[in-house]
């Protein structure tokens, strides 16, 4: 009998093991149209709000628990995450890259020796050797991992709940060029993958401003220069033949500053790639995104903080960005009656991600950021935040609660998920955005140009430099080059060839007068195609092959079209703190606070776009100053989506609906409209009558009776 019991135990164990080994892993659906992210892992809440993504249970940090407690918490996390997988939820998890510590008091300056990882290194490292490998030698202990200023000091941050005083705890950050720190983080993310979550958004992966100047970073930067900065360019630009003895740049104007900024962004992207590779050894479907600023009112461009989303879009499997600063930049109609919109920044993130999900961690629509809100105010502000995100191919992250208006919006999105899946922003107009311009301390106007088009009611996309060489251009009828002074001959030629094959290119200002390194170019393919030896002082058009190349002068005055703005914080991101250098800042494009010299030029450019396309575009046909329009197509092109966002929503929750909004849609080539259905009230879509232009069957027009905050029309195609 004992042998029989033993046999049954062994048999059951074998069956369980085989089942565990052969069970199909949970594969998250990585499609923007499916993602609705709810912060609270409360099943009733998730079900009520039609959420599909939530936060699961992750692995504890090694330095915070004993190994026995770690193993127990890992088992509990696996059970928790499996429960949510069984219910169909994708589970993500916050993962911090910071090195935490505690000083004697909140007023004391933190010391490197006070980080908790040092005590773990001295006392408990061996317990986690299966995750971390051999213990580093004493000269490589965790105090040497910290990013440092040129003088050896280090940055830190103290967190305090809203309205409370800071406490003795602090955070500082490891250097992504330090192999010992990176290896520790690989162990951390591997533990996250082992506990069954589907992905992590990794906080604090930016490189703090004015850091890092450790020897590992110096060596990595020199290696970057040797690989990416040709010898001839280094001699012409900086007068050097060797990089071994260079001084690392510390401020704008120093030698190698542009290369330093690019290198820092690549260091972060490479770090993310290392984390992803470590997680994929456990779970090949694991997802990762870094939270490297991209926000606090400053848009998705971090200047000195390594927040290069064009780099991260190549590495990360989804993007995560903080783009708003409290209520000041929340979408709405503000107290002065001005439309506040973040849509240019969101369109850029959609372009940088190349169609991956983009989570927007925006203004909390809850106390205390939103002081004493009424239910009406919460409901309205939730709707406009979600609407702006969805219309620009992003996901709004609900953080603390979901008011009634948000619940209704999420229900509408869930009901329409089948038509949202695989959709991407697709219009026939693209604006080229390039972070390389800002990293070279040059001007460019992609974001402001996007705002001017949006205010004119014209649907458009943003694209990035990578798109010039991968076939993306063929999606568009017209591409705007909104003053891109640094542009390689190869990419200029790609735009000219696009024109030869039937496209239209509108070049603003002396675009491409410098190469990608910032050196003046003797050649320029735009000038060559225009049959000009120097930059014209008047508007020019030239037929090129089957298409058209147009040039509009955009002289850069001494004042650089700057917008007066006061820095609002100490963050070193691209924003008001850079208002003395750049014009294309959120202070301008979120509120339409354009330089008065620049606005007429960009308005004239929009009029040229309309003429070049003979008004063949998707746009609003009736005045609607607070309504923005975007269009999308799924992979199958079996239908077309129209999004309408009404920003006529005030901070106190007053919604003024837009009535009888006229729309013109340009259908994809070879497609005809079969039927149109629409809802602007979060109710079931209703059929709409439409008219087809007898001269151009790709153009249809219809009227949307009412748009409260978010409207969506579906055009079925054959």
C-alpha positions, -999 to +999 in steps of 0.1 A: +000+000+000+029+023+009+045+015-025+011+023-042+008+057-025+044+065-033+037+056-070+007+078-071+027+107-056+055+102-081+030+098-110+011+130-100+043+149-097+055+137-131+022+147-147+023+181-131+059+187-143+050+176-178+020+198-178+040+228-166+066+221-193+042+217-221+016+244-212+014+271-238+029+304-224+006+334-221+013+356-251+002+392-246-016+409-275+007+438-283-018+459-302-027+495-294-063+488-302-065+462-274-047+481-247-068+497-219-046+501-189-060+500-154-037+507-125-057+489-098-056+451-099-091+449-086-111+425-107-144+442-102-128+475-112-111+460-142-143+443-154-164+474-149-140+495-169-133+469-197-096+470-189-072+446-207-039+455-191-032+459-154-002+458-130+007+423-117+028+411-088+066+414-093+098+402-077+111+421-047+145+438-050+172+415-038+185+440-012+151+444+005+144+408+017+160+376+028+164+348+003+137+327+020+113+357+018+123+363-018+114+328-028+081+329-010+072+362-026+082+349-060+058+319-056+030+342-045+037+365-075+035+336-099+002+325-085-012+360-087-001+366-123-013+332-134-047+340-120-049+372-142-035+354-172-063+328-169-088+357-170-071+371-201-053+401-186-019+412-197+001+421-165+029+447-164+050+457-135+069+488-124+107+482-121+130+509-108+166+511-118+174+534-089+198+526-060+180+535-028+195+547+004+187+563+037+205+593+052+204+602+090+179+629+084+160+644+055+182+674+057+215+656+055+232+653+021+232+616+011+265+597+010+274+569-014+280+546+015+244+550+026+229+531-004+212+498+007+229+479-021+262+483-004+250+465+027+236+438+005+269+435-013+287+432+020+264+407+037+240+389+014+253+389-022+262+352-021+225+342-014+216+355-048+246+343-068+222+323-091+208+357-102+239+379-099+269+357-104+301+361-085+305+390-062+324+419-077+358+428-062+359+455-036+370+482-061+338+475-080+314+476-051+280+493-056+292+528-046+312+528-078+280+522-099+265+556-092+263+582-120+286+611-110+292+647-119+326+658-132+337+666-096+327+631-084+296+642-066+263+624-074+227+634-080+199+622-057+161+625-054+139+624-023+103+614-028+074+627-007+037+620-011+018+650-023+015+677+004+040+659+028+076+666+037+104+646+023+118+618+044+154+605+050+151+580+021+167+589-012+172+575-047+202+578-069+210+561-102+234+536-116+254+542-148+242+522-178+279+520-190+290+503-158+290+465-165+286+455-128+255+477-124+240+465-157+246+428-147+228+434-114+199+450-133+198+420-157+194+398-126+165+420-114+146+419-147+152+382-150+135+377-116+106+399-129+103+376-159+104+345-138+075+356-116+052+356-147+046+392-156+044+401-193+066+431-192+080+460-172+081+497-176+115+506-162+116+539-142+146+562-138+165+549-168+174+584-179+209+597-173+206+626-149+217+659-162+254+667-160+263+631-154+279+605-159+316+612-159+329+578-146+357+559-163+333+534-178+313+562-195+345+579-207+357+546-223+323+540-238+321+575-252+355+572-268+344+538-283+313+555-296+333+583-313+357+558-329+328+538-343+304+566-354+324+598-360+346+595-391+382+606-388+377+633-415+346+647-397+365+648-363+393+667-379+371+692-397+347+697-368+370+696-338+406+695-351+414+661-335+429+629-349+426+609-317+399+607-291+419+592-263+429+624-246+397+644-251+379+661-222+343+649-218+319+678-227+301+693-197+279+720-213+265+733-245+292+748-266+319+723-255+336+702-281+317+669-289+285+682-272+262+670-300+279+636-300+277+634-262+239+639-262+235+613-290+258+588-271+238+592-239+206+584-256+222+553-272+236+542-239+201+541-224+187+523-255+215+498-253+208+493-216+172+486-223+183+461-250+204+443-224+175+441-200+151+428-227+176+401-237+180+389-201+142+387-197+138+369-230+160+340-217+131+333-194+101+345-213+106+353-251+073+373-250+085+397-223+080+434-231+099+464-219+097+502-219+117+529-201+103+560-185+129+585-194+111+618-189+095+628-221+073+649-201+064+671-172+050+695-198+080+693-220+070+670-247+088+638-257+122+654-262+147+652-234+177+673-241+204+665-216+186+636-199+190+609-226+153+607-234+158+601-271+126+584-281+138+578-317+164+556-302+141+539-277+115+533-305+141+509-320+148+490-288+117+490-265+087+469-273+063+496-261+069+533-251+061+550-218+061+588-216+052+614-191+041+644-212+021+667-190+030+690-161+001+690-136-030+707-149-011+734-168-007+713-199-037+690-196-058+690-228-088+713-225-100+749-232-081+769-206-092+800-187-082+823-215-103+803-240-073+788-257-071+752-269-045+732-250-034+702-270-006+677-267-014+661-300+019+670-318+039+653-291+016+622-292+019+620-330+057+621-326+056+593-301+034+572-325+060+578-352+090+570-329+074+538-317+067+526-353+033+514-344+040+499-309+018+507-280+026+541-263+014+546-228+008+582-217+013+588-180-003+622-179-018+646-153-036+628-125-072+637-127-076+631-090-067+649-058-044+665-047-031+674-082-066+683-091-077+701-059-113+695-047-127+682-080-164+677-086-176+645-102-185+665-132-150+679-135-133+645-131-156+629-156-150+656-183-112+658-178-109+620-179-128+619-212-106+646-229-074+629-217-084+595-230-098+610-262-066+629-271-045+598-264-067+574-284-071+597-314-033+599-317-025+562-313-016+563-276-030+548-244-039+570-214-029+554-182-055+556-155-037+559-122-059+562-091-095+561-101-118+560-131-147+584-130-180+579-148-169+596-180-139+574-183-159+543-176-182+552-205-153+559-228-136+526-220-169+508-226-171+525-260-135+515-269-141+479-258-173+477-280-153+490-309-121+471-303-126+449-335-123+480-357-094+495-337-071+464-339-040+468-362-050+504-370-022+530-374-023+567-380-026+572-418-033+604-436-018+616-469+003+643-453+034+637-432+056+661-413+093+651-408+104+653-372+141+649-363+156+650-328+190+653-344+183+690-350+178+698-313+208+676-302+229+698-326+214+730-310+196+738-343+161+750-349+133+729-364+096+733-365+079+699-367+058+703-335+046+739-342+038+729-378+017+701-366-002+725-343-009+749-372-022+720-394-044+707-365-058+742-359-067+743-396-086+710-393-062+690-415-054+654-407-017+646-408+010+623-394+045+628-381+074+607-394+110+604-382+143+602-402+144+564-402+111+565-422+129+582-451+148+550-460+124+521-453+096+527-477+073+546-453+073+576-476+052+557-502+022+560-479+020+598-484+010+622-511+030+651-495+059+653-470+067+686-452+104+692-443+099+718-416+134+733-417+157+704-411+192+720-413+210+687-406+201+661-433+224+636-450+227+635-487+213+600-486+181+612-470+178+642-492+181+619-522+154+596-507+130+626-506+139+636-541+133+601-553+100+600-535+090+631-555+102+615-588+079+586-581+049+609-578+051+625-543+052+661-534+078+675-510+075+710-494+109+721-481+110+750-456+142+770-453+177+758-459+171+722-451+201+699-456+226+727-457+246+706-431+253+669-430+242+646-402+273+656-382+266+693-384+292+702-410+283+725-440+276+705-472+289+716-506+261+697-523+223+698-517+199+676-536+170+700-530+188+728-547+200+706-575+164+694-582+152+730-581+179+739-607+192+766-582+228+774-572+218+792-541+187+793-518+159+812-534+144+842-517+110+835-531+087+805-532+097+780-559+080+748-574+097+724-597+082+693-614+105+664-606+097+632-624+060+624-618+059+646-587+068+680-573+095+696-552+085+730-536+107+753-516+095+781-493+121+805-478+123+805-440+151+828-429+163+824-394+165+858-376+189+867-348+160+862-324+155+826-336+117+829-334+120+822-296+090+822-274+093+840-240+089+813-213+099+809-177+115+776-165+091+758-143+114+733-126+149+720-124+143+692-148+168+692-177+143+681-203+135+699-235+110+725-225+107+760-209+142+755-194+154+755-231+133+784-242+164+805-247+176+780-274+146+765-292+113+778-306+096+745-310+088+740-273+056+729-256+050+764-244+044+772-281+028+742-295+005+731-267-011+765-263-005+780-298+018+806-283+037+811-316+063+837-323+045+864-342+071+864-369+069+827-374+032+821-374+025+839-408+053+818-424+039+785-412+003+796-421+015+803-456+031+769-457-002+753-448-018+772-477+009+759-500+001+723-488-035+728-497-026+741-531-001+714-538-026+687-530-055+706-547-074+702-514-073+664-517-069+656-480-089+645-449-101+676-431-129+695-414-151+714-438-169+736-413-153+760-387-146+740-355-117+758-337-117+733-308-120+701-328-090+681-341-092+653-367-070+622-372-075+592-395-063+556-393-061+525-414-059+488-403-036+463-420-064+449-442-076+484-453-111+470-451-122+501-433-110+536-424-113+553-390-119+589-383-113+603-348-127+637-337-116+653-304-135+683-290-112+702-267-140+726-256-138+711-221-130+734-191-112+726-159-145+727-140-160+700-162-181+721-186-184+704-220-196+724-249-204+700-277-195+706-313-225+705-335-228+695-372-191+690-378-185+688-416-158+663-427-141+654-459-122+621-460-097+610-486-100+572-490-070+549-497-061+544-534-084+520-552-110+520-524-146+531-523-169+538-494-197+514-488-212+528-456-204+552-428-213+549-392-204+573-364-209+582-327-199+614-311-216+607-278-201+573-267-233+556-277-237+530-304-225+541-338-253+552-361-254+552-400-245+585-416-254+597-451-223+606-472-216+620-506-189+610-530-171+636-551-181+629-587-147+642-599-128+621-574-144+590-559-118+588-532-132+619-516-163+616-495-181+642-473-205+638-444-217+657-413-212+644-378-243+657-359-227+661-325-193+655-308-193+658-271-157+650-263-147+620-285-162+610-318-153+581-340-166+573-375-160+539-393-160+540-431-164+505-446-144+501-478-144+478-508 
